[in-house]
Amino acid sequence: MSDEKNILTVKGVQELLEKLQVDELKDVTIEGDLEIEIEPSAAGVPPEMMRSITVANETRQLLQHFKNLLSMEGISVPGTPTVQLAVPIKPVPTIAKFSPLGKLIERRFEVKKDEWKSKIEEVTLGATRADGGTRGHTITIGGEVCMPFYPDAQNPHRPIVVLDTFDEPIPLAKAVKGFYGDVMEDPCDWAKKNVKEFGADMVTIHLHSTHPLEKNTPTKEAIKTIEDILQAVDVPIVIGGSGDPGKDPEVLEAAAEVADGERCMIASANLDMDWERIAKAAKKYGHNILSWTSLDMNNQRELDRKIMKIVGMPRDRIIIDPTTAALGYGLDYAYTNMERIKIAGLKGDDELNFPMSSGTTNAWGAREAWMKESPMSEDSDWGAREYRGPLWEVITGMTLAIAGVNMFMMMGPIAVHVLKNMTQTLMGLVEDKDHEIDISNWIREV
């Protein structure tokens, strides 16, 4: 018997059947091995790919398709298709297992001192009796010499948290309302609770009731709340209007006058209302101004330039707010915008070189923060909103803290506690007697 293989190709089988004029085969079995040769040059497959086990597996699948095709023509091919490759397959080398205790490659992380041309302006909020005001202390923000949380180039002032207070009860998420249900009728009690129980560095008093579509409280009546708040708490305060572009300039101008000398922050001057009137009132009565724009770096430059050149506001009395988009609702864009502004300021852009505020409260506008469950029946379980809401605000705030935000206007007491702890830990200001925290070596062996 000859040692040579009797090789019959698929094409050969087809030609043989045509030659014998056979139209159909029934109960016919072809015995033998089905083999296929793949030449690298013919197949267009580089030799290194032929050594891959993945190619071999895919080839077996191809042979199985040939087998199925022949079966449809009535030709039985027993056994499992085999593969013969024109080039040998070398065994795949074993990948070394990663040891969690392995030593990381040592690299020294250093701030490039010549990268930053200037530091961010320092702004002081509040005025003590020595300064002509009645605050128990002052708070200074800004003064950065680098981006936040660099271990070898610490910034001088920690981020601060401002808790919201309203001059009338407003709809609040359930996870927040539970903390304020007993004080919502009295803004002074609300402000005191924010400071004494929830650790607010400052409070914002929103004159929400002045909005024409709300109570439309007259300006003279509304600003009495400012006087009461100044008596109730001794921390620096932020004075906000209702957001109505028609009435806010009048309200904020009167509020700035009644708080004369307290060095509050007037919130805010923006391009959609009479920014000049608001900024001039802030300057006249010795306050800081919040320069607010909507996610546009060039608009921020424009407004800052107008406030400085037209109003003549001193640089150390300007705080900027480029708008906070919450987690899931444009946070990535807000982060990019704020980070670019901070870096530009550090590099010497004197129209952006100011401390930054974030309306982190905007996180509560996201439905995932306050809804009981998803409105879509096919959606997965969202979990308890008592946890979701604070987490939504914390993640929004912490993300923007990394971008360089100095001041966080917030709503949820739990979120305030967590955010303050996280930012102060990263700055090395939190002492833990049970666990030593070395922020200079935050990447280390496990």
LONUKE-706241 format. One record per residue (C-alpha): z, y, x; residue number from 1. Coordinates in Angstrom, 2 decimals, padded with zeros to 5 digits. Layout:
site z Z, y Y, x X, k NUM
...
//
This chain:
site z 000.00, y 000.00, x 000.00, k 1
site z -000.87, y 003.42, x 001.29, k 2
site z 002.01, y 005.75, x 002.17, k 3
site z 000.02, y 008.72, x 000.94, k 4
site z 001.13, y 010.28, x -002.32, k 5
site z -001.13, y 010.09, x -005.32, k 6
site z -001.06, y 013.76, x -006.31, k 7
site z -002.41, y 014.78, x -009.69, k 8
site z -002.33, y 018.43, x -010.56, k 9
site z -002.03, y 019.86, x -014.05, k 10
site z -005.59, y 021.13, x -013.72, k 11
site z -006.68, y 017.69, x -012.60, k 12
site z -005.14, y 016.09, x -015.69, k 13
site z -006.98, y 018.56, x -017.89, k 14
site z -010.35, y 017.92, x -016.12, k 15
site z -009.85, y 014.12, x -016.36, k 16
site z -009.21, y 014.28, x -020.10, k 17
site z -012.31, y 016.45, x -020.61, k 18
site z -014.41, y 014.03, x -018.52, k 19
site z -013.25, y 011.07, x -020.59, k 20
site z -013.84, y 013.11, x -023.76, k 21
site z -010.25, y 012.51, x -024.86, k 22
site z -009.20, y 014.98, x -027.55, k 23
site z -005.65, y 013.76, x -028.08, k 24
site z -003.10, y 011.46, x -026.41, k 25
site z -000.43, y 009.65, x -028.36, k 26
site z 002.47, y 007.58, x -027.00, k 27
site z 001.28, y 008.11, x -023.40, k 28
site z 003.83, y 008.45, x -020.58, k 29
site z 002.93, y 009.81, x -017.13, k 30
site z 005.36, y 008.52, x -014.52, k 31
site z 006.16, y 010.26, x -011.28, k 32
site z 007.72, y 013.41, x -009.90, k 33
site z 006.50, y 016.82, x -010.86, k 34
site z 006.32, y 018.93, x -007.72, k 35
site z 005.18, y 022.45, x -006.96, k 36
site z 004.43, y 024.01, x -003.59, k 37
site z 004.90, y 027.75, x -003.11, k 38
site z 003.28, y 029.33, x -000.07, k 39
site z 004.93, y 032.64, x 000.87, k 40
site z 001.59, y 034.25, x 001.72, k 41
site z -000.09, y 033.08, x -001.49, k 42
site z 002.81, y 033.88, x -003.76, k 43
site z 003.47, y 037.26, x -002.22, k 44
site z 007.10, y 036.31, x -001.59, k 45
site z 008.54, y 037.32, x 001.78, k 46
site z 010.08, y 034.50, x 003.82, k 47
site z 013.58, y 035.97, x 003.62, k 48
site z 013.43, y 035.81, x -000.16, k 49
site z 012.45, y 032.14, x 000.00, k 50
site z 015.78, y 031.44, x 001.58, k 51
site z 017.52, y 032.71, x -001.49, k 52
site z 019.06, y 030.24, x -003.84, k 53
site z 018.19, y 032.61, x -006.65, k 54
site z 014.47, y 031.97, x -006.06, k 55
site z 015.01, y 028.24, x -006.20, k 56
site z 016.81, y 028.49, x -009.53, k 57
site z 014.09, y 030.67, x -011.02, k 58
site z 011.43, y 028.20, x -009.80, k 59
site z 013.20, y 025.32, x -011.54, k 60
site z 013.11, y 027.32, x -014.75, k 61
site z 009.35, y 027.82, x -014.26, k 62
site z 008.82, y 024.07, x -013.82, k 63
site z 010.78, y 023.42, x -016.97, k 64
site z 008.34, y 025.68, x -018.81, k 65
site z 005.42, y 023.63, x -017.40, k 66
site z 007.12, y 020.46, x -018.60, k 67
site z 007.54, y 021.89, x -022.08, k 68
site z 003.87, y 022.97, x -022.10, k 69
site z 002.69, y 019.47, x -021.20, k 70
site z 004.92, y 018.01, x -023.87, k 71
site z 003.19, y 020.20, x -026.46, k 72
site z -000.12, y 018.63, x -025.33, k 73
site z 001.29, y 015.17, x -025.86, k 74
site z 001.94, y 014.49, x -022.16, k 75
site z 005.43, y 013.16, x -021.41, k 76
site z 006.98, y 014.11, x -018.06, k 77
site z 010.28, y 012.22, x -017.52, k 78
site z 013.11, y 013.42, x -015.31, k 79
site z 014.23, y 016.82, x -014.15, k 80
site z 011.65, y 019.01, x -012.37, k 81
site z 012.19, y 019.25, x -008.63, k 82
site z 011.21, y 021.95, x -006.18, k 83
site z 009.69, y 021.62, x -002.75, k 84
site z 009.45, y 024.86, x -000.84, k 85
site z 006.99, y 025.46, x 001.94, k 86
site z 009.79, y 027.04, x 003.97, k 87
site z 013.25, y 025.58, x 004.44, k 88
site z 016.21, y 027.02, x 002.59, k 89
site z 019.04, y 027.76, x 004.91, k 90
site z 022.55, y 027.46, x 003.56, k 91
site z 024.04, y 030.72, x 002.38, k 92
site z 026.80, y 031.81, x 004.74, k 93
site z 030.29, y 031.84, x 003.29, k 94
site z 031.49, y 035.36, x 002.50, k 95
site z 034.85, y 036.08, x 004.06, k 96
site z 037.58, y 036.48, x 001.48, k 97
site z 039.06, y 039.95, x 001.22, k 98
site z 042.69, y 040.10, x 002.11, k 99
site z 044.63, y 042.76, x 000.19, k 100
site z 046.91, y 043.01, x 003.20, k 101
site z 044.05, y 043.78, x 005.55, k 102
site z 044.26, y 047.05, x 007.46, k 103
site z 041.96, y 049.84, x 006.35, k 104
site z 039.77, y 051.59, x 008.88, k 105
site z 041.73, y 054.56, x 010.09, k 106
site z 040.21, y 057.92, x 009.25, k 107
site z 041.82, y 061.33, x 009.55, k 108
site z 041.27, y 063.57, x 006.51, k 109
site z 041.36, y 067.23, x 007.39, k 110
site z 040.48, y 070.41, x 005.58, k 111
site z 037.74, y 072.28, x 007.36, k 112
site z 039.49, y 075.56, x 008.00, k 113
site z 036.26, y 077.50, x 008.41, k 114
site z 034.84, y 076.24, x 005.11, k 115
site z 036.80, y 078.74, x 003.00, k 116
site z 036.11, y 082.40, x 003.66, k 117
site z 038.80, y 083.91, x 001.42, k 118
site z 041.78, y 082.96, x -000.71, k 119
site z 042.02, y 083.24, x -004.48, k 120
site z 043.67, y 086.43, x -005.80, k 121
site z 047.36, y 086.20, x -006.62, k 122
site z 048.39, y 087.35, x -010.09, k 123
site z 052.00, y 087.90, x -011.17, k 124
site z 052.97, y 087.39, x -014.80, k 125
site z 056.04, y 088.98, x -016.34, k 126
site z 058.19, y 091.91, x -015.23, k 127
site z 061.93, y 091.81, x -014.58, k 128
site z 064.27, y 094.76, x -015.14, k 129
site z 063.67, y 095.77, x -011.54, k 130
site z 059.95, y 095.95, x -012.37, k 131
site z 060.46, y 097.91, x -015.58, k 132
site z 060.43, y 094.93, x -017.95, k 133
site z 062.94, y 092.55, x -019.55, k 134
site z 061.83, y 089.13, x -018.31, k 135
site z 064.34, y 086.85, x -016.63, k 136
site z 061.88, y 086.00, x -013.87, k 137
site z 058.25, y 086.36, x -012.90, k 138
site z 055.58, y 083.70, x -012.27, k 139
site z 052.81, y 084.00, x -009.69, k 140
site z 049.61, y 081.98, x -009.77, k 141
site z 046.57, y 081.86, x -007.50, k 142
site z 046.63, y 082.41, x -003.76, k 143
site z 044.80, y 079.18, x -003.00, k 144
site z 043.33, y 078.64, x 000.43, k 145
site z 041.61, y 075.36, x -000.46, k 146
site z 040.89, y 073.08, x -003.39, k 147
site z 044.00, y 071.57, x -005.04, k 148
site z 046.25, y 068.78, x -003.74, k 149
site z 045.08, y 068.73, x -000.13, k 150
site z 047.98, y 067.27, x 001.87, k 151
site z 047.32, y 069.25, x 005.03, k 152
site z 046.57, y 072.66, x 003.48, k 153
site z 049.06, y 073.23, x 000.69, k 154
site z 048.43, y 075.97, x -001.83, k 155
site z 051.34, y 078.38, x -002.37, k 156
site z 051.89, y 078.11, x -006.13, k 157
site z 052.01, y 075.13, x -008.49, k 158
site z 050.01, y 075.01, x -011.74, k 159
site z 051.98, y 076.32, x -014.74, k 160
site z 052.09, y 075.31, x -018.39, k 161
site z 052.03, y 077.69, x -021.36, k 162
site z 053.00, y 076.27, x -024.77, k 163
site z 051.48, y 077.61, x -027.99, k 164
site z 053.50, y 079.42, x -030.64, k 165
site z 052.02, y 080.76, x -033.88, k 166
site z 053.18, y 083.55, x -036.17, k 167
site z 052.70, y 081.34, x -039.24, k 168
site z 052.60, y 077.60, x -040.01, k 169
site z 049.21, y 076.10, x -039.22, k 170
site z 047.71, y 072.61, x -039.63, k 171
site z 048.73, y 070.47, x -036.66, k 172
site z 048.01, y 066.91, x -035.60, k 173
site z 050.71, y 064.51, x -036.73, k 174
site z 051.62, y 063.68, x -033.13, k 175
site z 052.41, y 067.37, x -032.55, k 176
site z 053.77, y 068.44, x -035.91, k 177
site z 056.67, y 066.01, x -035.60, k 178
site z 058.09, y 068.14, x -032.79, k 179
site z 057.79, y 071.47, x -034.61, k 180
site z 058.36, y 070.75, x -038.28, k 181
site z 061.78, y 072.45, x -038.23, k 182
site z 060.64, y 075.70, x -036.56, k 183
site z 057.14, y 076.43, x -037.83, k 184
site z 058.40, y 079.02, x -040.32, k 185
site z 060.03, y 081.09, x -037.57, k 186
site z 057.93, y 081.96, x -034.48, k 187
site z 061.06, y 082.99, x -032.55, k 188
site z 062.67, y 079.58, x -033.03, k 189
site z 059.33, y 078.00, x -032.17, k 190
site z 059.15, y 079.93, x -028.90, k 191
site z 062.76, y 079.12, x -027.98, k 192
site z 062.18, y 075.41, x -028.60, k 193
site z 059.13, y 075.46, x -026.35, k 194
site z 061.16, y 076.93, x -023.50, k 195
site z 064.56, y 075.25, x -023.88, k 196
site z 063.55, y 071.77, x -025.05, k 197
site z 060.00, y 071.27, x -023.81, k 198
site z 060.10, y 073.05, x -020.45, k 199
site z 057.34, y 075.60, x -021.01, k 200
site z 056.89, y 077.96, x -018.07, k 201
site z 055.52, y 080.56, x -020.50, k 202
site z 054.71, y 080.81, x -024.21, k 203
site z 051.68, y 082.13, x -026.02, k 204
site z 052.22, y 083.96, x -029.29, k 205
site z 049.07, y 083.67, x -031.40, k 206
site z 048.86, y 086.35, x -034.09, k 207
site z 046.98, y 083.87, x -036.23, k 208
site z 047.96, y 085.44, x -039.55, k 209
site z 045.92, y 088.57, x -038.80, k 210
site z 042.62, y 086.77, x -039.37, k 211
site z 040.75, y 088.24, x -042.35, k 212
site z 040.22, y 084.76, x -043.79, k 213
site z 043.91, y 083.86, x -043.44, k 214
site z 046.76, y 086.14, x -044.55, k 215
site z 044.99, y 089.16, x -043.08, k 216
site z 048.37, y 090.49, x -042.00, k 217
site z 048.19, y 094.23, x -041.20, k 218
site z 048.30, y 095.03, x -037.50, k 219
site z 051.50, y 097.12, x -037.73, k 220
site z 053.31, y 094.24, x -039.40, k 221
site z 051.93, y 091.56, x -037.09, k 222
site z 052.97, y 093.23, x -033.84, k 223
site z 056.61, y 093.18, x -034.90, k 224
site z 056.47, y 089.48, x -034.05, k 225
site z 055.76, y 090.45, x -030.44, k 226
site z 058.96, y 092.50, x -030.29, k 227
site z 060.94, y 089.59, x -031.75, k 228
site z 059.49, y 087.06, x -029.31, k 229
site z 060.36, y 089.31, x -026.35, k 230
site z 063.96, y 089.30, x -027.58, k 231
site z 064.03, y 085.54, x -028.25, k 232
site z 062.85, y 084.30, x -024.84, k 233
site z 062.91, y 085.82, x -021.36, k 234
site z 059.91, y 084.00, x -019.88, k 235
site z 056.59, y 085.79, x -019.35, k 236
site z 054.39, y 085.64, x -022.44, k 237
site z 050.73, y 085.52, x -023.40, k 238
site z 049.58, y 087.55, x -026.41, k 239
site z 046.65, y 086.16, x -028.37, k 240
site z 044.89, y 087.30, x -031.51, k 241
site z 043.30, y 085.27, x -034.29, k 242
site z 039.85, y 084.91, x -032.75, k 243
site z 038.20, y 087.30, x -035.17, k 244
site z 035.86, y 089.58, x -033.19, k 245
site z 036.24, y 092.40, x -035.69, k 246
site z 040.01, y 092.59, x -035.85, k 247
site z 041.20, y 091.26, x -032.49, k 248
site z 040.45, y 094.43, x -030.48, k 249
site z 042.67, y 096.46, x -032.81, k 250
site z 045.44, y 093.85, x -032.88, k 251
site z 045.47, y 093.24, x -029.12, k 252
site z 045.43, y 096.95, x -028.36, k 253
site z 048.50, y 097.50, x -030.55, k 254
site z 050.22, y 094.40, x -029.12, k 255
site z 049.65, y 095.64, x -025.55, k 256
site z 051.31, y 098.93, x -026.47, k 257
site z 054.38, y 097.36, x -028.10, k 258
site z 054.87, y 095.14, x -025.02, k 259
site z 054.45, y 098.05, x -022.61, k 260
site z 055.71, y 097.25, x -019.10, k 261
site z 056.27, y 093.50, x -019.67, k 262
site z 053.17, y 092.48, x -017.70, k 263
site z 052.02, y 089.99, x -020.29, k 264
site z 048.61, y 088.35, x -020.32, k 265
site z 046.35, y 089.71, x -023.07, k 266
site z 044.07, y 086.97, x -024.39, k 267
site z 041.37, y 087.77, x -024.34, k 268
site z 038.42, y 089.97, x -023.41, k 269
site z 035.09, y 088.27, x -024.01, k 270
site z 031.46, y 089.29, x -024.34, k 271
site z 031.35, y 088.55, x -028.08, k 272
site z 033.77, y 091.34, x -029.00, k 273
site z 034.85, y 094.78, x -027.79, k 274
site z 035.99, y 093.55, x -024.39, k 275
site z 036.16, y 097.06, x -023.00, k 276
site z 038.71, y 098.25, x -025.58, k 277
site z 040.88, y 095.18, x -025.00, k 278
site z 040.73, y 095.37, x -021.20, k 279
site z 041.45, y 099.13, x -021.19, k 280
site z 044.55, y 098.54, x -023.34, k 281
site z 045.75, y 095.85, x -020.94, k 282
site z 045.28, y 098.18, x -017.99, k 283
site z 046.90, y 101.18, x -019.69, k 284
site z 050.11, y 099.33, x -020.58, k 285
site z 050.48, y 097.36, x -017.36, k 286
site z 049.34, y 093.90, x -018.47, k 287
site z 047.06, y 091.21, x -017.08, k 288
site z 043.75, y 090.46, x -018.81, k 289
site z 042.23, y 087.06, x -019.57, k 290
site z 038.48, y 087.17, x -018.93, k 291
site z 037.07, y 084.49, x -021.21, k 292
site z 033.50, y 083.14, x -021.22, k 293
site z 031.80, y 080.05, x -022.64, k 294
site z 030.88, y 077.51, x -019.97, k 295
site z 028.53, y 079.82, x -018.09, k 296
site z 029.17, y 080.78, x -014.48, k 297
site z 026.82, y 083.77, x -014.60, k 298
site z 028.43, y 085.14, x -017.77, k 299
site z 031.80, y 084.84, x -016.03, k 300
site z 030.49, y 086.91, x -013.13, k 301
site z 029.08, y 089.50, x -015.52, k 302
site z 032.29, y 089.94, x -017.50, k 303
site z 034.49, y 090.03, x -014.40, k 304
site z 032.22, y 092.66, x -012.85, k 305
site z 032.35, y 094.82, x -015.98, k 306
site z 036.14, y 094.57, x -016.21, k 307
site z 036.50, y 095.64, x -012.59, k 308
site z 033.84, y 098.36, x -012.41, k 309
site z 033.76, y 099.82, x -015.92, k 310
site z 037.44, y 099.41, x -016.87, k 311
site z 038.77, y 099.69, x -013.33, k 312
site z 041.15, y 096.76, x -013.75, k 313
site z 042.92, y 095.89, x -010.46, k 314
site z 041.88, y 092.54, x -009.03, k 315
site z 045.45, y 091.25, x -009.07, k 316
site z 045.54, y 091.54, x -012.88, k 317
site z 042.53, y 089.39, x -013.78, k 318
site z 042.71, y 085.73, x -014.81, k 319
site z 039.55, y 083.88, x -015.84, k 320
site z 038.97, y 081.24, x -018.52, k 321
site z 035.52, y 079.59, x -018.33, k 322
site z 036.30, y 077.51, x -021.49, k 323
site z 037.69, y 074.01, x -021.71, k 324
site z 035.57, y 071.28, x -023.24, k 325
site z 037.81, y 068.30, x -024.02, k 326
site z 037.58, y 064.66, x -023.02, k 327
site z 034.55, y 063.11, x -024.71, k 328
site z 033.24, y 066.52, x -025.79, k 329
site z 031.83, y 067.92, x -022.56, k 330
site z 034.74, y 067.54, x -020.13, k 331
site z 032.33, y 066.64, x -017.35, k 332
site z 030.48, y 069.93, x -017.84, k 333
site z 033.71, y 071.95, x -018.01, k 334
site z 034.92, y 070.25, x -014.81, k 335
site z 031.68, y 070.99, x -012.96, k 336
site z 031.64, y 074.61, x -014.12, k 337
site z 035.27, y 075.24, x -013.12, k 338
site z 034.95, y 073.46, x -009.79, k 339
site z 031.84, y 075.46, x -008.88, k 340
site z 033.64, y 078.69, x -009.79, k 341
site z 036.68, y 077.79, x -007.69, k 342
site z 034.59, y 076.80, x -004.67, k 343
site z 032.51, y 079.97, x -004.99, k 344
site z 035.71, y 082.03, x -005.05, k 345
site z 037.06, y 080.28, x -001.97, k 346
site z 033.77, y 080.93, x -000.19, k 347
site z 034.07, y 084.65, x -000.81, k 348
site z 032.47, y 085.40, x -004.19, k 349
site z 034.55, y 088.42, x -005.19, k 350
site z 033.39, y 088.21, x -008.83, k 351
site z 034.84, y 084.71, x -009.24, k 352
site z 037.76, y 084.86, x -006.82, k 353
site z 040.49, y 084.76, x -009.50, k 354
site z 043.09, y 082.27, x -010.76, k 355
site z 041.86, y 080.14, x -013.64, k 356
site z 043.27, y 079.31, x -017.06, k 357
site z 042.40, y 076.33, x -019.26, k 358
site z 042.69, y 076.14, x -023.04, k 359
site z 043.77, y 072.52, x -022.75, k 360
site z 044.88, y 072.67, x -026.38, k 361
site z 041.19, y 072.19, x -027.21, k 362
site z 041.77, y 068.48, x -026.59, k 363
site z 043.36, y 068.28, x -030.03, k 364
site z 040.05, y 069.30, x -031.57, k 365
site z 038.60, y 065.92, x -030.60, k 366
site z 038.78, y 063.54, x -033.54, k 367
site z 039.87, y 060.71, x -031.24, k 368
site z 043.04, y 062.67, x -030.50, k 369
site z 044.31, y 063.01, x -034.06, k 370
site z 042.50, y 060.67, x -036.48, k 371
site z 044.40, y 057.59, x -037.60, k 372
site z 041.43, y 055.32, x -036.94, k 373
site z 037.71, y 055.42, x -036.38, k 374
site z 035.62, y 056.44, x -039.41, k 375
site z 033.15, y 053.69, x -038.49, k 376
site z 034.18, y 050.28, x -039.82, k 377
site z 032.36, y 048.44, x -037.02, k 378
site z 034.21, y 050.38, x -034.32, k 379
site z 036.99, y 048.84, x -032.24, k 380
site z 040.67, y 049.62, x -032.83, k 381
site z 041.56, y 053.06, x -031.49, k 382
site z 045.26, y 052.31, x -031.17, k 383
site z 048.23, y 054.43, x -032.20, k 384
site z 047.37, y 058.13, x -032.44, k 385
site z 050.92, y 059.03, x -031.36, k 386
site z 049.84, y 057.90, x -027.89, k 387
site z 046.15, y 058.78, x -028.07, k 388
site z 046.68, y 062.49, x -028.77, k 389
site z 048.99, y 063.22, x -025.82, k 390
site z 046.83, y 061.10, x -023.52, k 391
site z 043.74, y 063.03, x -024.62, k 392
site z 045.45, y 066.28, x -023.67, k 393
site z 046.85, y 064.91, x -020.39, k 394
site z 043.49, y 063.55, x -019.21, k 395
site z 041.74, y 066.78, x -020.15, k 396
site z 044.36, y 068.82, x -018.28, k 397
site z 044.65, y 066.61, x -015.21, k 398
site z 040.90, y 066.45, x -014.77, k 399
site z 040.69, y 070.24, x -014.75, k 400
site z 043.72, y 070.50, x -012.46, k 401
site z 041.63, y 068.70, x -009.86, k 402
site z 038.85, y 071.24, x -010.48, k 403
site z 041.27, y 074.05, x -009.56, k 404
site z 042.88, y 075.29, x -012.80, k 405
site z 046.11, y 077.28, x -012.31, k 406
site z 047.35, y 077.75, x -015.88, k 407
site z 047.29, y 075.28, x -018.77, k 408
site z 047.64, y 076.48, x -022.37, k 409
site z 048.87, y 073.37, x -024.16, k 410
site z 050.12, y 072.06, x -027.49, k 411
site z 051.83, y 068.66, x -027.14, k 412
site z 055.32, y 068.46, x -025.58, k 413
site z 054.74, y 064.92, x -024.27, k 414
site z 051.51, y 065.98, x -022.60, k 415
site z 053.28, y 068.97, x -021.05, k 416
site z 055.93, y 066.75, x -019.48, k 417
site z 053.40, y 064.26, x -018.07, k 418
site z 051.00, y 066.90, x -016.73, k 419
site z 053.76, y 068.87, x -015.01, k 420
site z 055.12, y 065.71, x -013.41, k 421
site z 051.68, y 064.60, x -012.19, k 422
site z 050.65, y 067.93, x -010.68, k 423
site z 054.01, y 068.55, x -009.04, k 424
site z 054.06, y 065.03, x -007.63, k 425
site z 050.64, y 065.59, x -006.06, k 426
site z 051.98, y 068.79, x -004.50, k 427
site z 055.01, y 066.95, x -003.11, k 428
site z 057.46, y 068.89, x -005.29, k 429
site z 058.95, y 065.91, x -007.15, k 430
site z 061.82, y 064.16, x -005.44, k 431
site z 062.48, y 060.51, x -006.23, k 432
site z 065.68, y 059.18, x -004.67, k 433
site z 064.67, y 055.57, x -005.37, k 434
site z 061.08, y 055.81, x -004.14, k 435
site z 060.02, y 057.88, x -001.19, k 436
site z 056.74, y 059.65, x -001.90, k 437
site z 054.54, y 060.35, x 001.10, k 438
site z 051.51, y 062.23, x -000.22, k 439
site z 050.03, y 062.55, x 003.28, k 440
site z 049.30, y 058.81, x 003.27, k 441
site z 048.20, y 058.17, x -000.29, k 442
site z 045.53, y 055.72, x 000.92, k 443
site z 047.35, y 052.96, x 002.72, k 444
site z 047.73, y 049.21, x 003.05, k 445
site z 048.75, y 047.42, x -000.11, k 446
//
